[in-house]
């Protein structure tokens, strides 16, 4: 036997074996897909999409997600159902997957449900496996995850005390506002910032505790928010109010219309904070200092804007607090110059960038040169020649005045001794050197002077040290001991700018002082009144004459500063002033010009002037 079955043919085999003409003419029957049951029951929304982008079939989960039935989705344009055409990048990737040139597309879309709410969906498009043509579109509802992410981001980007945007969110908004695409697209192209901190908040926090302090910050935040809402009324943008940390707040104005808008906002903030706050039964008061900056967004960076705002806030506090101050480029340039000078001051002494000029001190009776005042100049490589008012204050602040003062003292004494040796037949002139209070406190001034006199060979009576009236008056302890020791050494002590401070002549009798230098404001008052030409104003003359007479009775000599006219010199001479100094005689000049004046019978008016 051949192994061929001799039995009856099974029915199944007959179904496969007998093919009629009607079977050939009939359309092929659609067999269920192997994954059809899984596709239908899957909790994930899915749809089969043909190469033309039309939905072949969708499961009920997909229909429920979009608020319709699965049958109604058949034949729909799949890209429209899940909003794949809204941006060019996703649309291009989708077409690439449909054409078999890309393995997968995944993106997130916000879909609109027919009932009105939105659905955040993660859309994935992948080619169908095997020989099937088309793609499988799957959509996952991630609305709950997005909501959680949004809540977490809100917590991350907002201050828990005031519920305002925090520093991170503020800088995110600021950076976005300064992006070129942002301000070039629309708006004014300008940006403004009110940067403020609270005056008096630290005292509240320290005395009443952080709980009360936090409630006060929250109350302040509410008032700032109301100010911003009122400022944004009928405008395109409402200012962003943020807490940057501590008691610092910021109001960011995008698309600013100019400084007037920022000034109005700052004024409204000051007004809003005027009324006391009722915190836990306590009436608490705070004010604010506000730095205001307004400028073109182009070319501005977040760092530059904040630096300008911080500087302006400092000015507002320095100007008296409870006020707003507008950024001033000139004032800022002066500050930057001041910082540049402060950072190079100490090295400049070591590099020898300083020099001395000398202004004659002239006897009022005979017009002869009796002494000179040494005035330091800084030959700055960037800013040119700087006078003492530009850098002495900085030197006192950082302590470099001690090092600079020693150099001035030695240089001036060495020069005075050189004049003495070059003109042995002439009466030697003294040199007057300015001394800062910090030199008395932070160095051994007595030892420095003694060492300098010994080194240069200058006699002590040819050195005069000038201290300001405010520094000398009320001296006690170390300063008084130093002044007494210097006087005992034979060095002359002069009070500079006398008449601007205490003006306590009685106290002078207790100090080892030899000379009073009258402040120039008194001498400038020796001018003729316009309404009575030819007759001087008597007030200043009476005061100066009284001071001179009292000084003489105390055994002191008097030098008048800022003598500029012959009339002033004549009147000062008439009331007994001993010495004059000012542009009538000479401006500060180099040492060789003083050498020319030595030996002359008298200093002629203006001889040292250019």
C-alpha positions in Angstrom: 0.0 0.0 0.0 1.2 3.3 -0.8 0.2 4.9 2.4 -2.7 6.8 0.8 -5.7 6.9 3.1 -8.5 4.6 1.9 -11.0 6.1 4.3 -13.6 8.9 3.7 -12.4 12.5 3.2 -12.9 14.7 6.3 -15.3 17.6 5.9 -12.6 20.1 6.6 -10.5 18.8 3.9 -13.5 18.9 1.5 -14.0 22.5 2.3 -10.5 23.2 1.3 -10.4 20.9 -1.7 -13.7 21.8 -3.5 -13.5 25.3 -5.1 -16.4 26.5 -7.1 -16.7 29.3 -9.6 -18.7 31.3 -7.1 -15.8 31.0 -4.7 -13.5 32.5 -7.4 -15.9 35.3 -8.2 -16.6 36.2 -4.5 -14.4 38.8 -2.8 -11.9 37.4 -0.4 -13.1 37.1 3.2 -11.4 39.3 5.8 -9.8 37.0 8.3 -9.4 38.3 11.8 -5.9 39.7 12.5 -3.9 37.6 14.9 -3.8 40.5 17.4 -7.4 41.5 16.9 -8.6 40.4 20.3 -5.7 42.1 22.0 -6.1 45.2 19.9 -9.8 45.4 20.8 -9.5 44.8 24.6 -6.3 46.8 25.2 -6.6 49.6 27.8 -4.2 51.7 25.5 -5.9 53.7 22.8 -4.7 52.4 19.4 -5.5 52.7 15.8 -4.2 51.1 12.6 -3.4 53.7 10.0 -2.9 52.9 6.3 0.0 54.3 4.2 -2.2 57.2 3.2 -2.7 58.3 6.8 -6.3 57.1 7.1 -7.6 55.2 10.1 -8.3 51.5 9.1 -9.6 50.5 12.5 -9.5 51.8 16.1 -10.2 50.3 19.4 -12.9 51.4 21.8 -10.3 52.9 24.1 -9.3 55.3 21.3 -12.9 56.3 20.7 -13.5 56.9 24.4 -10.4 59.1 24.6 -11.7 61.3 21.8 -15.3 61.1 22.9 -16.6 59.1 20.0 -17.1 55.5 18.9 -14.4 53.4 17.3 -16.5 52.8 14.2 -16.8 56.5 13.6 -13.1 56.9 13.5 -12.6 54.6 10.5 -11.6 56.6 7.5 -10.6 59.6 9.5 -7.3 61.4 8.9 -5.2 60.1 11.8 -2.9 63.2 11.9 -5.9 65.4 12.5 -7.2 63.3 15.3 -4.0 63.7 17.4 -2.9 67.1 16.1 0.3 66.0 14.4 0.1 68.9 11.9 0.4 71.7 14.4 4.2 71.8 14.2 6.4 71.2 11.2 8.9 68.9 13.0 6.3 66.4 14.2 4.5 66.4 10.9 7.7 65.7 9.0 8.6 62.8 11.4 5.1 61.3 11.0 5.4 61.3 7.2 8.8 59.7 7.5 7.3 56.9 9.6 4.4 56.4 7.2 6.9 56.1 4.3 9.1 53.6 6.2 12.1 55.9 6.5 11.9 56.4 10.3 11.5 53.8 13.0 9.2 55.7 15.4 7.7 59.0 16.4 6.9 60.0 19.9 5.5 63.4 20.9 3.1 65.0 23.4 -0.1 66.7 22.4 -2.9 68.6 24.1 -6.1 67.3 22.7 -9.5 68.9 23.0 -12.3 66.6 24.2 -15.8 67.2 22.8 -17.1 67.8 26.3 -14.8 70.8 26.6 -11.9 69.6 28.7 -8.4 69.1 27.5 -6.5 65.8 27.5 -2.7 65.6 27.6 -1.7 62.7 25.4 1.6 60.9 24.5 1.4 59.9 20.9 3.5 57.0 19.5 3.6 56.0 15.9 5.4 52.8 14.8 5.4 50.7 11.6 3.2 47.6 11.7 5.2 44.3 12.1 5.7 41.8 9.3 4.3 42.3 5.8 1.5 44.6 6.9 1.6 48.1 5.4 0.8 51.1 7.5 1.5 52.1 11.1 0.2 51.6 14.5 -0.9 54.8 16.3 -1.1 54.5 20.1 -2.2 57.3 22.4 -1.6 57.3 26.2 -3.5 59.7 28.5 -0.9 61.5 30.6 -3.1 64.2 32.0 -2.6 63.1 35.6 1.1 63.0 35.2 1.2 66.4 33.6 -0.9 67.8 36.4 1.5 66.4 39.0 4.4 67.8 37.1 2.7 71.2 36.9 2.1 71.1 40.6 5.7 70.2 41.4 7.0 72.9 39.0 4.7 75.4 40.7 6.2 74.4 44.1 9.7 74.6 42.7 9.1 78.0 41.1 7.2 79.8 43.8 8.0 81.1 47.2 6.2 79.1 50.0 5.8 82.1 52.3 4.4 84.7 49.9 3.3 82.3 47.0 4.9 84.7 44.6 7.2 83.6 41.8 10.7 82.9 43.3 14.1 83.8 42.1 14.3 80.9 39.7 11.1 81.7 37.9 11.9 85.4 37.9 15.2 84.9 36.1 13.5 82.4 33.7 10.9 85.1 32.8 13.6 87.8 32.6 15.8 85.7 30.3 12.8 85.0 28.1 11.9 88.7 27.9 15.4 89.6 26.9 15.5 87.0 24.1 15.7 88.7 20.8 12.8 86.7 19.3 10.6 87.8 22.2 11.0 91.6 22.0 11.5 91.8 18.2 8.2 89.9 17.5 6.0 92.6 19.2 5.8 95.2 21.9 8.0 98.2 22.7 11.3 96.5 22.8 12.0 97.9 26.3 12.1 96.4 29.7 11.8 97.9 33.2 12.6 96.7 36.7 11.7 97.9 40.2 14.1 96.2 42.6 13.3 96.8 46.3 14.0 95.7 49.8 12.2 96.6 53.0 13.5 99.2 55.4 13.1 98.0 59.0 12.2 94.4 58.3 15.2 92.9 60.0 14.2 94.6 63.3 10.8 93.0 63.1 12.3 89.6 62.3 14.8 89.8 65.1 12.5 91.0 67.8 9.2 89.3 67.0 10.4 86.1 65.4 10.3 84.5 61.9 6.6 83.6 62.2 5.6 87.2 62.4 8.2 88.1 59.9 6.8 85.6 57.4 3.3 86.9 57.8 4.5 90.5 57.3 6.3 89.4 54.1 3.0 87.7 52.9 1.1 90.9 53.6 3.7 93.0 51.7 3.4 90.6 48.8 -0.3 91.1 48.7 0.1 94.9 48.4 2.8 94.6 45.8 0.5 92.3 43.8 -2.3 94.8 43.9 0.1 97.5 42.7 1.1 95.3 39.8 -2.6 94.5 38.9 -3.5 98.2 39.0 -0.4 99.0 36.8 -1.4 96.3 34.4 -5.0 97.3 34.1 -5.8 98.1 30.4 -2.3 97.2 29.4 -1.0 94.2 27.5 1.2 92.9 30.3 0.8 92.9 34.1 4.2 93.4 35.9 5.5 90.2 37.4 6.0 90.4 41.1 8.6 88.0 42.6 10.3 87.5 45.9 14.0 87.1 45.2 14.9 86.1 48.8 14.9 87.6 52.3 13.1 90.9 52.2 14.0 91.6 48.5 11.2 91.8 45.9 11.2 92.7 42.2 8.5 93.9 39.8 9.4 93.1 36.2 7.8 95.2 33.5 7.9 93.7 30.0 7.3 96.0 27.1 7.9 99.1 29.2 6.7 102.4 27.8 9.4 104.4 29.5 10.7 105.7 32.8 7.5 107.5 33.6 5.7 104.1 33.8 8.3 102.7 36.1 8.3 105.9 38.2 4.5 105.6 38.6 4.8 102.0 39.6 7.6 102.8 42.2 5.5 105.6 43.6 2.5 103.3 43.9 4.5 100.8 45.8 5.8 103.4 48.3 2.3 104.6 48.8 0.9 101.1 49.3 3.5 100.4 52.0 2.8 103.6 54.0 -0.1 102.2 56.0 0.8 100.0 59.0 0.2 96.3 58.7 -2.0 94.5 61.2 -0.1 91.2 61.9 -1.4 89.0 64.7 -2.8 91.9 66.6 0.3 94.0 66.2 0.6 97.2 64.1 3.8 97.0 62.2 5.3 99.5 59.8 7.9 99.1 57.1 9.0 101.1 54.1 10.9 100.2 51.0 13.9 101.5 49.1 13.5 100.9 45.4 16.1 100.9 42.6 14.4 101.6 39.2 16.0 100.6 35.9 14.4 101.1 32.4 16.2 100.5 29.1 16.1 98.9 25.7 16.0 95.1 25.8 18.4 94.8 22.9 22.0 94.5 24.2 20.9 94.0 27.8 21.6 90.8 29.7 19.9 89.6 32.9 23.2 90.0 34.8 23.7 93.6 33.6 20.1 94.6 34.4 20.3 93.1 37.9 23.7 94.8 38.6 22.2 98.1 37.6 19.2 97.5 39.7 21.3 96.5 42.7 23.5 99.6 42.4 20.4 101.8 42.1 18.8 100.2 45.2 22.0 101.0 47.1 21.8 104.6 46.0 18.2 104.7 47.2 19.3 103.5 50.6 22.2 105.8 50.7 20.0 108.8 49.8 17.8 108.2 52.9 15.7 105.1 52.4 11.9 105.0 51.9 12.4 106.3 48.3 12.9 105.2 44.8 16.0 106.2 42.7 16.3 105.9 38.9 19.5 104.4 37.5 21.9 107.2 36.4 24.6 106.2 33.9 26.9 109.1 35.0 26.6 108.2 38.6 27.3 104.6 37.8 30.3 105.5 35.8 31.6 107.5 38.8 31.0 104.4 41.0 32.8 102.2 38.5 35.7 104.6 38.4 35.8 104.7 42.2 35.9 100.9 42.3 38.7 100.9 39.7 40.7 103.4 41.7 40.2 101.5 45.0 41.4 98.3 43.5 44.6 99.8 42.2 45.4 102.3 45.0 47.8 100.1 47.0 49.8 98.9 44.0 50.0 102.5 42.7 52.0 103.5 45.8 54.5 100.7 45.1 54.7 101.6 41.4 55.5 105.2 42.2 52.5 106.7 40.4 52.2 109.5 43.0 53.9 112.9 42.9 53.8 116.1 45.0 53.0 119.7 44.1 53.5 122.6 46.5 51.4 125.6 47.0 53.0 128.7 48.6 52.1 130.0 52.0 52.7 133.8 51.9 53.2 136.2 54.8 50.4 138.8 54.7 52.6 141.6 56.1 55.6 141.3 53.8 54.5 139.1 50.9 57.4 136.7 51.4 57.3 133.0 50.9 57.3 131.5 54.4 56.3 127.9 53.6 54.5 125.5 51.3 51.7 123.0 51.5 52.5 119.6 50.0 49.6 118.3 47.8 49.7 114.8 46.5 48.7 114.0 42.9 48.1 110.5 41.4 49.4 110.1 37.8 47.0 107.4 36.9 47.8 105.5 33.7 44.1 105.4 32.7 42.4 108.5 34.2 45.2 111.0 34.1 46.3 113.3 36.9 43.9 113.0 39.9 43.7 115.4 42.8 43.4 114.3 46.4 39.6 114.6 46.6 39.4 111.7 44.1 41.3 109.2 46.1 42.2 110.2 49.7 38.7 109.1 50.9 39.3 105.7 49.3 42.8 105.5 50.8 41.3 106.2 54.3 38.6 103.5 53.8 41.0 100.7 52.8 43.9 101.7 55.0 46.3 102.5 52.2 46.4 106.1 53.6 49.1 104.9 56.1 51.4 103.7 53.3 50.7 106.7 51.1 51.0 109.1 54.1 54.5 107.8 54.9 55.6 108.4 51.3 54.2 111.9 51.3 55.8 112.8 54.6 59.3 111.5 53.5 59.1 113.0 50.0 58.0 116.5 51.3 60.6 116.6 54.1 63.3 115.5 51.7 62.3 118.2 49.3 62.2 120.9 52.0 65.7 119.9 53.1 66.9 120.1 49.4 65.5 123.7 49.1 67.3 124.6 52.3 70.6 123.2 51.0 70.2 124.8 47.6 69.5 128.3 49.1 71.7 128.5 52.2 71.6 132.3 52.3 67.8 132.4 52.4 65.6 131.8 55.5 64.5 128.2 55.3 60.8 127.6 54.5 58.7 125.0 56.3 56.6 122.3 54.6 53.1 121.5 55.6 51.9 117.9 55.2 48.3 116.7 55.6 47.7 113.9 58.0 44.6 111.7 58.1 43.1 110.6 61.4 43.6 106.9 60.4 47.4 107.6 60.2 47.2 108.5 63.9 45.2 105.4 64.9 46.7 102.8 62.5 50.4 103.7 62.6 53.0 105.0 65.0 52.9 108.5 63.5 55.3 109.9 66.1 57.9 107.2 65.2 57.3 107.8 61.5 57.9 111.6 61.9 61.0 111.1 64.1 62.5 108.6 61.7 61.8 110.8 58.7 63.3 114.0 60.3 66.4 112.0 61.2 66.7 110.5 57.8 66.3 113.8 55.9 68.0 116.1 58.3 65.1 118.5 58.3 64.7 120.5 61.5 61.4 119.7 63.4 60.2 123.3 63.3 60.3 123.2 59.5 57.6 120.5 59.4 54.0 121.4 59.9 51.3 118.7 60.2 47.8 119.6 59.2 44.8 117.7 60.6 41.1 118.6 60.0 39.2 120.4 62.7 36.7 117.5 63.1 39.6 115.1 63.6 41.4 117.3 66.3 38.4 118.6 68.2 37.4 116.3 71.0 40.7 114.3 70.7 41.5 112.1 73.6 43.6 109.1 74.3 46.0 108.1 71.6 45.4 111.0 69.2 45.9 113.6 71.9 49.1 111.8 73.1 50.4 111.7 69.6 49.8 115.4 69.0 51.4 116.2 72.3 54.5 114.1 71.5 54.9 115.7 68.1 54.5 119.2 69.6 57.1 118.3 72.2 59.4 117.2 69.4 59.1 120.7 67.9 56.8 119.9 65.0 54.1 122.5 64.3 50.4 121.4 64.4 47.8 123.1 62.3 44.1 122.7 62.1 42.9 122.6 58.5 39.5 123.9 57.3 38.8 125.6 60.6 35.3 127.0 61.0 33.5 124.0 59.3 33.2 121.8 62.4 33.1 122.5 66.1 34.8 125.9 66.0 35.4 125.5 69.7 38.1 128.1 70.3 38.1 127.5 74.1 39.0 123.8 73.5 42.0 124.8 71.5 43.7 126.0 74.7 43.9 122.3 75.7 45.5 121.1 72.5 49.1 121.5 71.3 48.0 123.5 68.2 50.1 126.3 66.6 48.2 127.3 63.5 44.6 127.8 62.5 43.8 127.6 58.7 40.5 129.4 58.1 38.2 127.5 55.7 37.9 129.1 52.3 34.2 129.6 52.7 35.0 132.5 55.0 37.4 134.1 52.6 35.1 133.7 49.7 32.6 135.7 51.7 34.9 138.7 51.5 33.2 139.8 48.3 31.4 143.0 47.6 27.7 142.9 47.7 26.1 143.7 44.3 23.5 146.1 45.8 26.2 148.1 47.5 29.2 148.1 45.3 32.4 149.1 46.9 31.3 148.2 50.4 32.1 144.7 51.8 29.5 142.4 53.4 30.3 142.9 57.1 29.2 139.5 58.5 32.0 137.3 57.4 34.6 140.0 58.2 33.4 140.4 61.7 33.5 136.6 62.3 36.9 136.2 60.8 38.3 139.2 62.7 36.9 137.7 66.0 38.5 134.3 65.3 41.8 135.9 64.5 41.9 138.0 67.6 40.9 135.0 69.8 43.5 132.8 68.1 46.2 135.4 68.7 45.3 135.6 72.3 45.8 131.9 72.5 49.2 132.2 70.9 48.2 130.8 67.6 48.9 132.1 64.1 46.2 132.2 61.4 46.4 131.2 57.7 43.6 132.2 55.3 42.9 129.7 52.5 41.5 130.4 49.1 42.7 133.9 48.8 41.9 134.8 45.2 41.8 138.6 44.9 43.9 141.5 46.0 40.9 143.0 47.8 40.5 139.9 49.9 44.3 139.9 50.7 44.1 143.6 51.7 41.2 143.2 54.0 42.7 140.0 55.6 45.9 141.9 56.2 43.9 144.7 57.8 42.3 142.5 60.4 45.5 140.9 61.3 45.7 137.6 59.4 49.2 136.2 59.4 49.5 134.1 56.3 47.6 133.7 53.0 47.3 130.8 50.6 45.4 130.7 47.3 45.4 131.3 43.6 46.2 135.0 44.1 49.7 133.9 44.9 50.0 130.6 43.1 48.3 127.4 42.2 50.1 124.2 43.4 53.3 123.9 41.3 56.3 121.5 40.9 59.3 121.8 43.2 61.5 123.7 40.7 58.9 126.6 40.5 59.2 127.0 44.3 63.0 127.2 43.9 62.5 130.2 41.6 60.4 132.0 44.2 63.0 131.5 47.0 65.1 134.6 47.4 62.6 136.9 45.8 61.6 140.0 47.8 58.0 139.1 47.7 55.6 136.7 46.0 53.9 138.6 43.2 50.2 137.9 42.5 49.8 135.0 40.2 53.4 134.1 39.8 52.8 130.4 40.0 49.8 130.4 37.7 49.9 129.2 34.1 
